[in-house]
Amino acid sequence: MQTKGTRRLIGGGIALAATIFILPTALFEVVSGTAQGAAVVLFTLGAILLVGGLYLVITGLRKRSRDLRTPRSYDTRQGTTKDEDRPVDGHSMPTAARQGQIGIF
């Protein structure tokens, strides 16, 4: 399942990709002054897609990075490399103490 941030990034990427196909020709015609009705509509659509795509990408990145800013608990942390001196069970005594190698009375 994808998070909201991932879905926004995908939607924003699609909108920006559509902008690449729609906006350049219409922008050239509007700037040069030779635009007719369809070119003005395509220019408006391209500008809306550009602004909407940028908004979705920015908010998607913020939502995805929110997970990185939250503190990890013991339940969600990733395991580290195994240390041979450390017992697997954190509440058990070290092996040397169990075998009587540590000078306890």
N, CA, C and O atoms as a Tinker XYZ file with bonds, in Angstrom:
   420  protein
     1  N      0.844000   -1.178000    0.000000    73     2
     2  CA     0.000000    0.000000    0.000000    64     1     3
     3  C      0.887000    1.239000    0.000000    63     2     4     5
     4  O      1.883000    1.310000    0.720000    81     3
     5  N      0.514000    2.189000   -0.803000    73     3     6
     6  CA     1.298000    3.407000   -0.909000    64     5     7
     7  C      0.779000    4.456000    0.063000    63     6     8     9
     8  O     -0.414000    4.525000    0.359000    81     7
     9  N      1.705000    5.268000    0.549000    73     7    10
    10  CA     1.309000    6.341000    1.439000    64     9    11
    11  C      0.760000    7.514000    0.635000    63    10    12    13
    12  O      0.868000    7.550000   -0.591000    81    11
    13  N      0.172000    8.469000    1.345000    73    11    14
    14  CA    -0.360000    9.649000    0.662000    64    13    15
    15  C      0.747000   10.429000   -0.032000    63    14    16    17
    16  O      0.551000   10.974000   -1.119000    81    15
    17  N      1.920000   10.478000    0.611000    73    15    18
    18  CA     3.031000   11.199000    0.006000    64    17    19
    19  C      3.470000   10.580000   -1.307000    63    18    20    21
    20  O      3.778000   11.293000   -2.263000    81    19
    21  N      3.501000    9.254000   -1.357000    73    19    22
    22  CA     3.897000    8.574000   -2.583000    64    21    23
    23  C      2.865000    8.794000   -3.677000    63    22    24    25
    24  O      3.217000    9.021000   -4.834000    81    23
    25  N      1.591000    8.726000   -3.309000    73    23    26
    26  CA     0.544000    8.959000   -4.315000    64    25    27
    27  C      0.595000   10.384000   -4.853000    63    26    28    29
    28  O      0.372000   10.610000   -6.043000    81    27
    29  N      0.887000   11.343000   -3.978000    73    27    30
    30  CA     0.998000   12.731000   -4.446000    64    29    31
    31  C      2.205000   12.910000   -5.359000    63    30    32    33
    32  O      2.135000   13.640000   -6.348000    81    31
    33  N      3.301000   12.253000   -5.034000    73    31    34
    34  CA     4.477000   12.338000   -5.903000    64    33    35
    35  C      4.191000   11.756000   -7.281000    63    34    36    37
    36  O      4.593000   12.331000   -8.293000    81    35
    37  N      3.506000   10.629000   -7.327000    73    35    38
    38  CA     3.178000   10.014000   -8.612000    64    37    39
    39  C      2.229000   10.911000   -9.402000    63    38    40    41
    40  O      2.437000   11.138000  -10.594000    81    39
    41  N      1.187000   11.422000   -8.743000    73    39    42
    42  CA     0.247000   12.319000   -9.422000    64    41    43
    43  C      0.914000   13.600000   -9.916000    63    42    44    45
    44  O      0.635000   14.064000  -11.022000    81    43
    45  N      1.794000   14.167000   -9.095000    73    43    46
    46  CA     2.516000   15.368000   -9.504000    64    45    47
    47  C      3.461000   15.098000  -10.653000    63    46    48    49
    48  O      3.614000   15.937000  -11.541000    81    47
    49  N      4.095000   13.942000  -10.647000    73    47    50
    50  CA     4.988000   13.579000  -11.754000    64    49    51
    51  C      4.234000   13.417000  -13.065000    63    50    52    53
    52  O      4.709000   13.831000  -14.122000    81    51
    53  N      3.061000   12.816000  -12.987000    73    51    54
    54  CA     2.237000   12.660000  -14.195000    64    53    55
    55  C      1.779000   14.027000  -14.702000    63    54    56    57
    56  O      1.792000   14.276000  -15.907000    81    55
    57  N      1.377000   14.910000  -13.794000    73    55    58
    58  CA     0.943000   16.247000  -14.206000    64    57    59
    59  C      2.092000   17.033000  -14.837000    63    58    60    61
    60  O      1.897000   17.743000  -15.824000    81    59
    61  N      3.296000   16.902000  -14.260000    73    59    62
    62  CA     4.438000   17.611000  -14.849000    64    61    63
    63  C      4.833000   17.013000  -16.194000    63    62    64    65
    64  O      5.260000   17.743000  -17.088000    81    63
    65  N      4.698000   15.702000  -16.353000    73    63    66
    66  CA     4.985000   15.080000  -17.650000    64    65    67
    67  C      3.976000   15.546000  -18.701000    63    66    68    69
    68  O      4.341000   15.782000  -19.852000    81    67
    69  N      2.716000   15.676000  -18.304000    73    67    70
    70  CA     1.704000   16.178000  -19.237000    64    69    71
    71  C      1.975000   17.631000  -19.604000    63    70    72    73
    72  O      1.692000   18.053000  -20.726000    81    71
    73  N      2.516000   18.388000  -18.673000    73    71    74
    74  CA     2.848000   19.787000  -18.936000    64    73    75
    75  C      3.898000   19.897000  -20.031000    63    74    76    77
    76  O      3.846000   20.814000  -20.850000    81    75
    77  N      4.843000   18.977000  -20.052000    73    75    78
    78  CA     5.908000   19.003000  -21.063000    64    77    79
    79  C      5.328000   18.866000  -22.463000    63    78    80    81
    80  O      5.849000   19.453000  -23.412000    81    79
    81  N      4.246000   18.089000  -22.599000    73    79    82
    82  CA     3.643000   17.901000  -23.923000    64    81    83
    83  C      2.661000   19.002000  -24.299000    63    82    84    85
    84  O      2.496000   19.296000  -25.483000    81    83
    85  N      2.013000   19.612000  -23.329000    73    83    86
    86  CA     0.955000   20.582000  -23.628000    64    85    87
    87  C      1.479000   22.018000  -23.703000    63    86    88    89
    88  O      1.105000   22.758000  -24.613000    81    87
    89  N      2.324000   22.418000  -22.779000    73    87    90
    90  CA     2.648000   23.832000  -22.599000    64    89    91
    91  C      3.579000   24.455000  -23.637000    63    90    92    93
    92  O      3.322000   25.600000  -24.007000    81    91
    93  N      4.635000   23.816000  -24.143000    73    91    94
    94  CA     5.618000   24.549000  -24.966000    64    93    95
    95  C      5.055000   25.210000  -26.221000    63    94    96    97
    96  O      5.324000   26.386000  -26.468000    81    95
    97  N      4.286000   24.481000  -27.011000    73    95    98
    98  CA     3.772000   25.066000  -28.254000    64    97    99
    99  C      2.776000   26.191000  -27.957000    63    98   100   101
   100  O      2.823000   27.253000  -28.578000    81    99
   101  N      1.885000   25.949000  -27.013000    73    99   102
   102  CA     0.899000   26.974000  -26.660000    64   101   103
   103  C      1.582000   28.204000  -26.074000    63   102   104   105
   104  O      1.172000   29.330000  -26.356000    81   103
   105  N      2.618000   28.002000  -25.264000    73   103   106
   106  CA     3.359000   29.130000  -24.692000    64   105   107
   107  C      4.023000   29.952000  -25.793000    63   106   108   109
   108  O      3.998000   31.182000  -25.747000    81   107
   109  N      4.615000   29.286000  -26.778000    73   107   110
   110  CA     5.258000   29.998000  -27.889000    64   109   111
   111  C      4.243000   30.824000  -28.664000    63   110   112   113
   112  O      4.510000   31.971000  -29.022000    81   111
   113  N      3.077000   30.239000  -28.922000    73   111   114
   114  CA     2.054000   30.972000  -29.686000    64   113   115
   115  C      1.497000   32.154000  -28.887000    63   114   116   117
   116  O      1.239000   33.214000  -29.457000    81   115
   117  N      1.310000   31.986000  -27.588000    73   115   118
   118  CA     0.774000   33.082000  -26.772000    64   117   119
   119  C      1.795000   34.202000  -26.670000    63   118   120   121
   120  O      1.433000   35.375000  -26.770000    81   119
   121  N      3.064000   33.866000  -26.472000    73   119   122
   122  CA     4.098000   34.898000  -26.348000    64   121   123
   123  C      4.319000   35.622000  -27.667000    63   122   124   125
   124  O      4.526000   36.835000  -27.676000    81   123
   125  N      4.278000   34.890000  -28.795000    73   123   126
   126  CA     4.518000   35.532000  -30.094000    64   125   127
   127  C      3.305000   36.324000  -30.588000    63   126   128   129
   128  O      3.429000   37.130000  -31.510000    81   127
   129  N      2.134000   36.101000  -29.982000    73   127   130
   130  CA     0.956000   36.869000  -30.362000    64   129   131
   131  C      0.148000   36.247000  -31.476000    63   130   132   133
   132  O     -0.781000   36.882000  -31.975000    81   131
   133  N      0.460000   35.036000  -31.886000    73   131   134
   134  CA    -0.290000   34.385000  -32.960000    64   133   135
   135  C     -1.271000   33.345000  -32.438000    63   134   136   137
   136  O     -1.738000   32.501000  -33.203000    81   135
   137  N     -1.588000   33.391000  -31.162000    73   135   138
   138  CA    -2.432000   32.361000  -30.553000    64   137   139
   139  C     -3.886000   32.568000  -30.932000    63   138   140   141
   140  O     -4.391000   33.689000  -30.970000    81   139
   141  N     -4.543000   31.449000  -31.213000    73   139   142
   142  CA    -5.977000   31.471000  -31.445000    64   141   143
   143  C     -6.653000   30.821000  -30.253000    63   142   144   145
   144  O     -5.990000   30.560000  -29.249000    81   143
   145  N     -7.915000   30.559000  -30.325000    73   143   146
   146  CA    -8.692000   30.063000  -29.184000    64   145   147
   147  C     -8.150000   28.784000  -28.583000    63   146   148   149
   148  O     -8.038000   28.680000  -27.362000    81   147
   149  N     -7.810000   27.805000  -29.410000    73   147   150
   150  CA    -7.351000   26.516000  -28.897000    64   149   151
   151  C     -5.994000   26.654000  -28.201000    63   150   152   153
   152  O     -5.744000   25.988000  -27.196000    81   151
   153  N     -5.128000   27.505000  -28.725000    73   151   154
   154  CA    -3.809000   27.690000  -28.119000    64   153   155
   155  C     -3.919000   28.352000  -26.751000    63   154   156   157
   156  O     -3.153000   28.029000  -25.843000    81   155
   157  N     -4.850000   29.261000  -26.597000    73   155   158
   158  CA    -5.039000   29.918000  -25.304000    64   157   159
   159  C     -5.584000   28.915000  -24.282000    63   158   160   161
   160  O     -5.187000   28.933000  -23.117000    81   159
   161  N     -6.481000   28.054000  -24.717000    73   159   162
   162  CA    -7.021000   27.024000  -23.824000    64   161   163
   163  C     -5.924000   26.051000  -23.415000    63   162   164   165
   164  O     -5.828000   25.688000  -22.243000    81   163
   165  N     -5.090000   25.621000  -24.371000    73   163   166
   166  CA    -3.983000   24.719000  -24.056000    64   165   167
   167  C     -2.953000   25.389000  -23.141000    63   166   168   169
   168  O     -2.385000   24.746000  -22.258000    81   167
   169  N     -2.720000   26.675000  -23.359000    73   167   170
   170  CA    -1.788000   27.402000  -22.489000    64   169   171
   171  C     -2.325000   27.448000  -21.059000    63   170   172   173
   172  O     -1.582000   27.223000  -20.103000    81   171
   173  N     -3.613000   27.737000  -20.918000    73   171   174
   174  CA    -4.227000   27.780000  -19.590000    64   173   175
   175  C     -4.179000   26.400000  -18.928000    63   174   176   177
   176  O     -3.853000   26.289000  -17.747000    81   175
   177  N     -4.498000   25.367000  -19.679000    73   175   178
   178  CA    -4.443000   23.999000  -19.155000    64   177   179
   179  C     -3.017000   23.618000  -18.745000    63   178   180   181
   180  O     -2.808000   23.002000  -17.700000    81   179
   181  N     -2.048000   23.986000  -19.569000    73   179   182
   182  CA    -0.650000   23.695000  -19.250000    64   181   183
   183  C     -0.176000   24.432000  -18.012000    63   182   184   185
   184  O      0.554000   23.868000  -17.196000    81   183
   185  N     -0.581000   25.685000  -17.862000    73   183   186
   186  CA    -0.190000   26.451000  -16.675000    64   185   187
   187  C     -0.816000   25.861000  -15.414000    63   186   188   189
   188  O     -0.166000   25.792000  -14.371000    81   187
   189  N     -2.082000   25.434000  -15.506000    73   187   190
   190  CA    -2.739000   24.812000  -14.355000    64   189   191
   191  C     -2.062000   23.491000  -14.010000    63   190   192   193
   192  O     -1.852000   23.198000  -12.833000    81   191
   193  N     -1.720000   22.696000  -15.007000    73   191   194
   194  CA    -1.022000   21.436000  -14.759000    64   193   195
   195  C      0.356000   21.673000  -14.136000    63   194   196   197
   196  O      0.777000   20.920000  -13.257000    81   195
   197  N      1.044000   22.695000  -14.578000    73   195   198
   198  CA     2.363000   23.001000  -14.036000    64   197   199
   199  C      2.275000   23.380000  -12.562000    63   198   200   201
   200  O      3.025000   22.855000  -11.739000    81   199
   201  N      1.374000   24.279000  -12.230000    73   199   202
   202  CA     1.228000   24.706000  -10.837000    64   201   203
   203  C      0.725000   23.546000   -9.965000    63   202   204   205
   204  O      1.232000   23.330000   -8.864000    81   203
   205  N     -0.257000   22.814000  -10.454000    73   203   206
   206  CA    -0.786000   21.686000   -9.693000    64   205   207
   207  C      0.236000   20.579000   -9.509000    63   206   208   209
   208  O      0.325000   19.991000   -8.432000    81   207
   209  N      1.012000   20.287000  -10.553000    73   207   210
   210  CA     2.046000   19.259000  -10.451000    64   209   211
   211  C      3.132000   19.638000   -9.470000    63   210   212   213
   212  O      3.576000   18.805000   -8.680000    81   211
   213  N      3.565000   20.886000   -9.512000    73   211   214
   214  CA     4.576000   21.343000   -8.547000    64   213   215
   215  C      4.040000   21.289000   -7.118000    63   214   216   217
   216  O      4.764000   20.913000   -6.195000    81   215
   217  N      2.775000   21.665000   -6.934000    73   215   218
   218  CA     2.167000   21.609000   -5.605000    64   217   219
   219  C      2.123000   20.164000   -5.095000    63   218   220   221
   220  O      2.460000   19.899000   -3.941000    81   219
   221  N      1.707000   19.237000   -5.957000    73   219   222
   222  CA     1.624000   17.837000   -5.536000    64   221   223
   223  C      3.002000   17.256000   -5.218000    63   222   224   225
   224  O      3.145000   16.502000   -4.255000    81   223
   225  N      4.001000   17.592000   -6.003000    73   223   226
   226  CA     5.344000   17.078000   -5.746000    64   225   227
   227  C      5.890000   17.630000   -4.424000    63   226   228   229
   228  O      6.465000   16.886000   -3.629000    81   227
   229  N      5.712000   18.911000   -4.197000    73   227   230
   230  CA     6.232000   19.519000   -2.960000    64   229   231
   231  C      5.522000   18.953000   -1.732000    63   230   232   233
   232  O      6.179000   18.602000   -0.751000    81   231
   233  N      4.195000   18.859000   -1.771000    73   231   234
   234  CA     3.484000   18.313000   -0.611000    64   233   235
   235  C      3.756000   16.822000   -0.445000    63   234   236   237
   236  O      3.794000   16.328000    0.682000    81   235
   237  N      3.944000   16.098000   -1.541000    73   235   238
   238  CA     4.281000   14.683000   -1.438000    64   237   239
   239  C      5.632000   14.463000   -0.799000    63   238   240   241
   240  O      5.796000   13.551000    0.011000    81   239
   241  N      6.609000   15.294000   -1.154000    73   239   242
   242  CA     7.928000   15.182000   -0.531000    64   241   243
   243  C      7.865000   15.526000    0.948000    63   242   244   245
   244  O      8.548000   14.899000    1.758000    81   243
   245  N      7.065000   16.502000    1.306000    73   243   246
   246  CA     6.947000   16.860000    2.729000    64   245   247
   247  C      6.283000   15.751000    3.528000    63   246   248   249
   248  O      6.695000   15.462000    4.652000    81   247
   249  N      5.253000   15.124000    2.955000    73   247   250
   250  CA     4.573000   14.039000    3.663000    64   249   251
   251  C      5.466000   12.815000    3.800000    63   250   252   253
   252  O      5.428000   12.132000    4.823000    81   251
   253  N      6.270000   12.530000    2.780000    73   251   254
   254  CA     7.159000   11.366000    2.867000    64   253   255
   255  C      8.297000   11.614000    3.837000    63   254   256   257
   256  O      8.728000   10.687000    4.522000    81   255
   257  N      8.798000   12.846000    3.916000    73   255   258
   258  CA     9.906000   13.110000    4.826000    64   257   259
   259  C      9.436000   13.244000    6.263000    63   258   260   261
   260  O     10.259000   13.238000    7.178000    81   259
   261  N      8.132000   13.363000    6.484000    73   259   262
   262  CA     7.607000   13.435000    7.847000    64   261   263
   263  C      7.923000   12.143000    8.596000    63   262   264   265
   264  O      8.179000   12.178000    9.800000    81   263
   265  N      7.907000   11.003000    7.905000    73   263   266
   266  CA     8.245000    9.736000    8.545000    64   265   267
   267  C      9.693000    9.726000    9.011000    63   266   268   269
   268  O     10.018000    9.069000    9.999000    81   267
   269  N     10.553000   10.434000    8.324000    73   267   270
   270  CA    11.956000   10.457000    8.701000    64   269   271
   271  C     12.198000   11.324000    9.933000    63   270   272   273
   272  O     13.187000   11.133000   10.642000    81   271
   273  N     11.309000   12.266000   10.190000    73   271   274
   274  CA    11.488000   13.158000   11.333000    64   273   275
   275  C     10.882000   12.613000   12.617000    63   274   276   277
   276  O     11.113000   13.167000   13.692000    81   275
   277  N     10.107000   11.530000   12.521000    73   275   278
   278  CA     9.493000   10.981000   13.729000    64   277   279
   279  C     10.488000   10.065000   14.434000    63   278   280   281
   280  O     11.221000    9.326000   13.777000    81   279
   281  N     10.520000   10.107000   15.754000    73   279   282
   282  CA    11.464000    9.266000   16.479000    64   281   283
   283  C     11.079000    7.795000   16.376000    63   282   284   285
   284  O      9.902000    7.448000   16.283000    81   283
   285  N     12.079000    6.954000   16.395000    73   283   286
   286  CA    11.838000    5.521000   16.333000    64   285   287
   287  C     11.686000    4.958000   17.739000    63   286   288   289
   288  O     12.325000    5.435000   18.677000    81   287
   289  N     10.861000    3.970000   17.880000    73   287   290
   290  CA    10.710000    3.293000   19.160000    64   289   291
   291  C     11.440000    1.954000   19.075000    63   290   292   293
   292  O     11.994000    1.600000   18.034000    81   291
   293  N     11.429000    1.228000   20.170000    73   291   294
   294  CA    12.077000   -0.076000   20.163000    64   293   295
   295  C     11.367000   -1.056000   19.242000    63   294   296   297
   296  O     11.981000   -1.994000   18.733000    81   295
   297  N     10.076000   -0.841000   19.030000    73   295   298
   298  CA     9.324000   -1.741000   18.160000    64   297   299
   299  C      9.609000   -1.498000   16.692000    63   298   300   301
   300  O      9.532000   -2.430000   15.891000    81   299
   301  N      9.939000   -0.260000   16.315000    73   299   302
   302  CA    10.108000    0.061000   14.898000    64   301   303
   303  C     11.556000    0.189000   14.472000    63   302   304   305
   304  O     11.818000    0.414000   13.290000    81   303
   305  N     12.500000    0.056000   15.376000    73   303   306
   306  CA    13.900000    0.232000   14.990000    64   305   307
   307  C     14.404000   -0.978000   14.225000    63   306   308   309
   308  O     13.875000   -2.082000   14.359000    81   307
   309  N     15.419000   -0.759000   13.431000    73   307   310
   310  CA    16.022000   -1.839000   12.662000    64   309   311
   311  C     17.140000   -2.469000   13.471000    63   310   312   313
   312  O     17.827000   -1.795000   14.239000    81   311
   313  N     17.311000   -3.750000   13.291000    73   311   314
   314  CA    18.356000   -4.457000   14.008000    64   313   315
   315  C     19.736000   -4.078000   13.513000    63   314   316   317
   316  O     19.909000   -3.716000   12.350000    81   315
   317  N     20.716000   -4.161000   14.393000    73   315   318
   318  CA    22.093000   -3.863000   14.027000    64   317   319
   319  C     22.852000   -5.169000   13.851000    63   318   320   321
   320  O     22.287000   -6.250000   14.013000    81   319
   321  N     24.108000   -5.067000   13.527000    73   319   322
   322  CA    24.915000   -6.277000   13.368000    64   321   323
   323  C     25.061000   -6.968000   14.710000    63   322   324   325
   324  O     25.061000   -6.326000   15.760000    81   323
   325  N     25.183000   -8.266000   14.662000    73   323   326
   326  CA    25.245000   -9.050000   15.894000    64   325   327
   327  C     26.604000   -8.888000   16.544000    63   326   328   329
   328  O     27.640000   -9.026000   15.893000    81   327
   329  N     26.591000   -8.597000   17.829000    73   327   330
   330  CA    27.815000   -8.442000   18.603000    64   329   331
   331  C     28.011000   -9.735000   19.393000    63   330   332   333
   332  O     27.135000  -10.131000   20.163000    81   331
   333  N     29.142000  -10.385000   19.209000    73   331   334
   334  CA    29.373000  -11.688000   19.837000    64   333   335
   335  C     29.478000  -11.597000   21.357000    63   334   336   337
   336  O     29.172000  -12.576000   22.039000    81   335
   337  N     29.898000  -10.460000   21.915000    73   335   338
   338  CA    30.027000  -10.322000   23.359000    64   337   339
   339  C     28.689000  -10.085000   24.045000    63   338   340   341
   340  O     28.568000  -10.265000   25.257000    81   339
   341  N     27.708000   -9.691000   23.292000    73   339   342
   342  CA    26.416000   -9.332000   23.848000    64   341   343
   343  C     25.466000  -10.515000   23.721000    63   342   344   345
   344  O     25.358000  -11.094000   22.640000    81   343
   345  N     24.772000  -10.891000   24.798000    73   343   346
   346  CA    23.835000  -12.014000   24.698000    64   345   347
   347  C     22.625000  -11.630000   23.847000    63   346   348   349
   348  O     22.288000  -10.453000   23.719000    81   347
   349  N     21.984000  -12.635000   23.275000    73   347   350
   350  CA    20.809000  -12.391000   22.451000    64   349   351
   351  C     19.667000  -11.856000   23.315000    63   350   352   353
   352  O     18.964000  -10.925000   22.923000    81   351
   353  N     19.494000  -12.449000   24.485000    73   351   354
   354  CA    18.479000  -11.982000   25.410000    64   353   355
   355  C     19.106000  -10.902000   26.288000    63   354   356   357
   356  O     20.068000  -11.175000   27.005000    81   355
   357  N     18.583000   -9.703000   26.242000    73   355   358
   358  CA    19.171000   -8.595000   26.982000    64   357   359
   359  C     19.053000   -8.713000   28.485000    63   358   360   361
   360  O     19.768000   -8.025000   29.213000    81   359
   361  N     18.153000   -9.583000   28.976000    73   359   362
   362  CA    17.961000   -9.726000   30.415000    64   361   363
   363  C     18.748000  -10.898000   31.009000    63   362   364   365
   364  O     18.769000  -11.075000   32.227000    81   363
   365  N     19.384000  -11.683000   30.168000    73   363   366
   366  CA    20.147000  -12.818000   30.694000    64   365   367
   367  C     21.570000  -12.379000   31.040000    63   366   368   369
   368  O     22.047000  -11.338000   30.590000    81   367
   369  N     22.223000  -13.192000   31.841000    73   367   370
   370  CA    23.602000  -12.885000   32.234000    64   369   371
   371  C     24.547000  -13.227000   31.089000    63   370   372   373
   372  O     24.248000  -14.117000   30.293000    81   371
   373  N     25.676000  -12.541000   30.990000    73   371   374
   374  CA    26.650000  -12.887000   29.960000    64   373   375
   375  C     27.148000  -14.321000   30.154000    63   374   376   377
   376  O     27.091000  -14.856000   31.261000    81   375
   377  N     27.633000  -14.935000   29.084000    73   375   378
   378  CA    28.092000  -16.326000   29.137000    64   377   379
   379  C     29.233000  -16.510000   30.117000    63   378   380   381
   380  O     29.291000  -17.537000   30.793000    81   379
   381  N     30.135000  -15.560000   30.218000    73   379   382
   382  CA    31.279000  -15.696000   31.124000    64   381   383
   383  C     30.812000  -15.749000   32.574000    63   382   384   385
   384  O     31.403000  -16.480000   33.369000    81   383
   385  N     29.790000  -15.013000   32.943000    73   383   386
   386  CA    29.294000  -15.017000   34.315000    64   385   387
   387  C     28.593000  -16.332000   34.625000    63   386   388   389
   388  O     28.679000  -16.840000   35.743000    81   387
   389  N     27.891000  -16.887000   33.622000    73   387   390
   390  CA    27.219000  -18.161000   33.838000    64   389   391
   391  C     28.220000  -19.300000   34.033000    63   390   392   393
   392  O     27.935000  -20.260000   34.748000    81   391
   393  N     29.373000  -19.199000   33.410000    73   391   394
   394  CA    30.368000  -20.261000   33.502000    64   393   395
   395  C     31.315000  -20.056000   34.677000    63   394   396   397
   396  O     32.234000  -20.853000   34.863000    81   395
   397  N     31.118000  -19.020000   35.467000    73   395   398
   398  CA    31.936000  -18.800000   36.644000    64   397   399
   399  C     33.289000  -18.171000   36.337000    63   398   400   401
   400  O     34.205000  -18.274000   37.153000    81   399
   401  N     33.440000  -17.536000   35.207000    73   399   402
   402  CA    34.715000  -16.928000   34.846000    64   401   403
   403  C     34.861000  -15.512000   35.383000    63   402   404   405
   404  O     35.967000  -14.971000   35.389000    81   403
   405  N     33.799000  -14.915000   35.823000    73   403   406
   406  CA    33.867000  -13.566000   36.372000    64   405   407
   407  C     33.937000  -13.704000   37.887000    63   406   408   409
   408  O     33.186000  -14.476000   38.483000    81   407
   409  N     34.823000  -12.970000   38.491000    73   407   410
   410  CA    35.051000  -13.103000   39.927000    64   409   411
   411  C     33.950000  -12.483000   40.743000    63   410   412   413
   412  O     34.073000  -11.340000   41.182000    81   411
   413  N     32.880000  -13.211000   40.954000    73   411   414
   414  CA    31.809000  -12.744000   41.811000    64   413   415
   415  C     31.860000  -13.621000   43.068000    63   414   416   417
   416  O     31.536000  -14.806000   42.996000    81   415
   417  N     32.241000  -13.086000   44.166000    73   415   418
   418  CA    32.401000  -13.760000   45.454000    64   417   419
   419  C     32.950000  -15.121000   45.249000    63   418   420
   420  O     33.159000  -15.855000   46.216000    81   419
